Amino acid sequence: MELENKNIVFALTGCFYHIFNMLETMEQIKKLGGNIIPVMSFNAFHLNTKLGNEEVFTRRIEEITNKKIICSIQEAEELGLHNSMDILVIAPSSREYYCKISKWYNRYAGFNGS
């Protein structure tokens, strides 16, 4: 898949252990030319845990992406308004979440996906 010049929104949730794995993935995507837009949930952005404090996560993500992390609903709304994403990654995420979202998508989308 060609990722060069693609806007990839990385929405990171509060599963702190897996955020470390996502950092490696973000670095690889950046090397392939992807334009990563970081988004974090309130908890993922603000909470400190035994795995690390929020400064460690946020500083590292901002170093990789060269962008300020979007961490509020008001900031995130701008992404949708300007149709500024090619790919949306919600990570880490469970199979249960993907099953629920696919049921919602199939219910409300047209047969051809529109």
Kinemage of the C-alpha trace (Angstrom):
@kinemage 1
@onewidth
@group {chain A} dominant
@subgroup {mainchain}
@vectorlist {calphas} color= white
{ca met a 1} P 0.000 0.000 0.000
{ca glu a 2} L 1.303 3.426 -0.920
{ca leu a 3} L 1.316 5.684 2.131
{ca glu a 4} L 3.228 8.621 0.737
{ca asn a 5} L 1.264 11.865 1.185
{ca lys a 6} L -1.676 10.036 2.787
{ca asn a 7} L -3.241 11.671 5.856
{ca ile a 8} L -3.400 8.970 8.510
{ca val a 9} L -5.260 9.808 11.695
{ca phe a 10} L -3.952 7.730 14.594
{ca ala a 11} L -6.573 7.711 17.349
{ca leu a 12} L -4.905 6.282 20.452
{ca thr a 13} L -7.112 5.017 23.251
{ca gly a 14} L -6.345 4.439 26.927
{ca cys a 15} L -4.682 1.018 26.715
{ca phe a 16} L -1.273 2.294 27.774
{ca tyr a 17} L 0.699 -0.930 27.366
{ca his a 18} L -0.166 -1.113 23.665
{ca ile a 19} L 0.596 2.544 22.998
{ca phe a 20} L 4.292 1.617 23.112
{ca asn a 21} L 3.703 -0.828 20.235
{ca met a 22} L 1.855 1.867 18.316
{ca leu a 23} L 4.892 4.149 18.569
{ca glu a 24} L 6.924 1.666 16.528
{ca thr a 25} L 4.130 1.405 13.972
{ca met a 26} L 3.900 5.192 13.724
{ca glu a 27} L 7.648 5.406 13.088
{ca gln a 28} L 7.394 2.854 10.276
{ca ile a 29} L 4.481 4.692 8.650
{ca lys a 30} L 6.369 7.974 8.904
{ca lys a 31} L 9.354 6.379 7.128
{ca leu a 32} L 6.999 5.300 4.315
{ca gly a 33} L 5.968 8.934 3.812
{ca gly a 34} L 2.654 8.926 5.636
{ca asn a 35} L 1.403 12.155 7.190
{ca ile a 36} L 0.353 11.100 10.707
{ca ile a 37} L -2.201 13.171 12.604
{ca pro a 38} L -2.175 12.088 16.283
{ca val a 39} L -5.412 11.992 18.285
{ca met a 40} L -5.669 10.752 21.864
{ca ser a 41} L -8.623 10.209 24.148
{ca phe a 42} L -8.814 12.349 27.269
{ca asn a 43} L -7.585 9.499 29.483
{ca ala a 44} L -4.782 8.466 27.173
{ca phe a 45} L -3.561 12.071 27.033
{ca his a 46} L -3.885 13.079 30.692
{ca leu a 47} L -3.473 10.036 32.935
{ca asn a 48} L -0.235 8.822 34.493
{ca thr a 49} L 0.229 5.089 35.036
{ca lys a 50} L 2.958 2.713 36.170
{ca leu a 51} L 3.814 2.196 32.489
{ca gly a 52} L 4.726 5.835 32.093
{ca asn a 53} L 3.429 9.306 32.550
{ca glu a 54} L 1.590 11.335 29.982
{ca glu a 55} L 4.669 13.421 29.220
{ca val a 56} L 6.541 10.334 27.992
{ca phe a 57} L 3.739 9.318 25.618
{ca thr a 58} L 2.881 12.761 24.339
{ca arg a 59} L 6.453 13.935 23.852
{ca arg a 60} L 7.385 10.793 21.923
{ca ile a 61} L 4.289 10.931 19.708
{ca glu a 62} L 4.839 14.606 18.931
{ca glu a 63} L 8.507 13.886 18.086
{ca ile a 64} L 7.500 11.163 15.626
{ca thr a 65} L 4.685 13.092 13.959
{ca asn a 66} L 6.001 16.671 14.244
{ca lys a 67} L 2.446 17.647 15.181
{ca lys a 68} L 0.575 18.674 18.309
{ca ile a 69} L -1.698 15.917 19.611
{ca ile a 70} L -5.415 16.485 19.197
{ca cys a 71} L -6.990 15.676 22.553
{ca ser a 72} L -10.361 17.412 22.612
{ca ile a 73} L -13.613 16.904 20.774
{ca gln a 74} L -13.517 20.473 19.488
{ca glu a 75} L -10.111 19.951 17.852
{ca ala a 76} L -11.096 16.547 16.457
{ca glu a 77} L -14.244 17.945 14.833
{ca glu a 78} L -12.040 19.947 12.474
{ca leu a 79} L -10.730 16.705 10.942
{ca gly a 80} L -14.207 15.706 9.850
{ca leu a 81} L -15.240 19.159 8.725
{ca his a 82} L -12.332 19.480 6.333
{ca asn a 83} L -12.408 15.842 5.189
{ca ser a 84} L -8.714 15.760 5.974
{ca met a 85} L -8.157 12.035 6.503
{ca asp a 86} L -7.447 9.228 4.101
{ca ile a 87} L -7.019 6.508 6.730
{ca leu a 88} L -8.316 6.287 10.299
{ca val a 89} L -6.511 3.977 12.717
{ca ile a 90} L -8.129 3.374 16.100
{ca ala a 91} L -5.541 1.667 18.224
{ca pro a 92} L -5.329 -0.340 20.239
{ca ser a 93} L -8.732 -1.792 19.575
{ca ser a 94} L -10.433 -5.099 20.233
{ca arg a 95} L -12.162 -7.484 17.854
{ca glu a 96} L -15.395 -6.721 19.709
{ca tyr a 97} L -15.114 -3.038 18.767
{ca tyr a 98} L -14.547 -3.857 15.097
{ca cys a 99} L -17.545 -6.207 15.089
{ca lys a 100} L -19.752 -3.479 16.555
{ca ile a 101} L -18.540 -0.776 14.171
{ca ser a 102} L -18.896 -3.023 11.124
{ca lys a 103} L -22.499 -3.814 12.087
{ca trp a 104} L -23.205 -0.088 12.430
{ca tyr a 105} L -21.523 0.700 9.116
{ca asn a 106} L -23.389 -2.015 7.238
{ca arg a 107} L -26.677 -0.921 8.758
{ca tyr a 108} L -26.412 2.758 7.850
{ca ala a 109} L -24.302 2.693 4.693
{ca gly a 110} L -25.664 2.003 1.274
{ca phe a 111} L -25.015 -1.365 -0.327
{ca asn a 112} L -22.101 0.023 -2.316
{ca gly a 113} L -20.520 1.560 0.805
{ca ser a 114} L -21.676 5.122 0.153
